[in-house]
Amino acid sequence: MKKEIIYLVPGFFGFTNLGSLNYFRGVKEVLQNFLKKDNSEFKIVECSTQPTGSITKRSVILLEQVIQSGGMEADSLHFIGHSTGGLDVRLLLTPHVKLSPYDYEKTIGSITKTATFISTPHYGTPLANYFTTIQGKHLLQILSLLATKSGGKHLVFLAAKILSMVAKLDDWTGRKETFLDELSNKLLNKMSLKKNDPLFGFLEEVASDQGAIIQLTPEGMNLFNAAVSMKPEISYNSIITATPAPSITNLIKNLQDTQSAVTGSLFLWLHLLAGREHRHYPYPYPDEERMKQINKEHDFIFNKRANDGIVPALSQIYGEKIFAVRSDHLDVVGQYENAQGNKHSDWLPSGSGFDKTRFAKIWQQVASFILQKV
């Protein structure tokens, strides 16, 4: 029986589990259902990472997890990177890369068969440039203070308890099973001031290293692409995600609910920012054949402004095969409305219309790509 190991690599601000929240929500289960092949046993590993750490540091963490999970003894390896996780995979698999004192990278590269990139900013994202502005730096400084100072931690803890109380009180008005209820049940209610609390641990990691912010700018990725290359023996596949800006109808609908109004407005702002191409670092435009394939799978105009709310669509194209889907940046990893029967499981309400049928179709495509190379 051949041993195949698949690694799910999270993106920027990524985690494996945070409280009861799962980054790749339902992905492992649906992917496992499609991975059926005689004489092959598939093991799926959900990886942890440094949330905002440099791509180099994140790649080293990924390498260590491959070793710890028995990847060096597998018959073949397969990597699936979401968002920045795709860049971690690219760096790890680059020929002659040196991430450790030993030759683990060489061994990993020699037994890797496929690499799938989902919503990955291969040519950067304008949102990274925002975090280099004064406003963006102030936001990161606030996160650092909340994570590392005693007063900040107590403030976060108090805010969590107040939000949990609000989640219970609004049940009396008939507002049950809201996004706030979901957040409260899976994270806020479980918070403590202990040193090993997962939320504070996550914030401390964000405060300790924010190297990826500079690297994810179009300028930073221009240098990354000059140094990082593909290994010819590995098959590369890209899942491209994009969705139109929310319609007027959707925005008006959101005004009827405070939470939806806030999150809907946030997505609109993100979508506008992500649609601003850098004038000095334009995205490589796909050839005519690829554009036909992409436009066939999208029911809206696909151009340099098209994006998924975080990453421009043209920045996501990389490798020999592509598959385009109408989706926002987090829909594809299971964070969409009514995911697993939960009405408020959408972290980035975009009005994309993403559902379990599209979710299954994406991961069936990924499974099919892997099975062709086993």
PyMOL commands that set and color helices and strands:
alter all, ss='L'
color gray80, all
select helices_A, chain A and resi 27-34+55-68+71-73+84-92+104-111+126-130+134-148+150-173+179-186+188-190+198-208+211-215+218-227+248-254+258-274+288-297+313-316+331-333+356-373
alter helices_A, ss='H'
color red, helices_A
select strands_A, chain A and resi 2-9+17-18+21-22+40-46+76-82+112-118+235-242+321-326
alter strands_A, ss='S'
color yellow, strands_A
deselect
rebuild
show_as cartoon
